[in-house]
């Protein structure tokens, strides 16, 4: 699977019940029973709090929810290509 060169890199991260969704240097953090938080990453250890981008927050929730569903339902395997 390949993404077009103009599609920004992204990642989904999880630790216990906490999730994060990253696109380039922006990260949305999702924690149970708490408001979503957004940060700008200056490097791997420096996170600057920023105003929550509602579109990115919606995308974060969709990605994290979908990944969780696919894992729980064991639907994460790709079909063999011939």
Secondary structure, 3 states (H helix, E strand, C coil): CCCCCCCCCEEEEEECCEEEEEECCEEEEECCCCCCEEEEECCCCCEEEECCCHHHHHHHHHHHHHHHHHHHCCCCCCCCCC
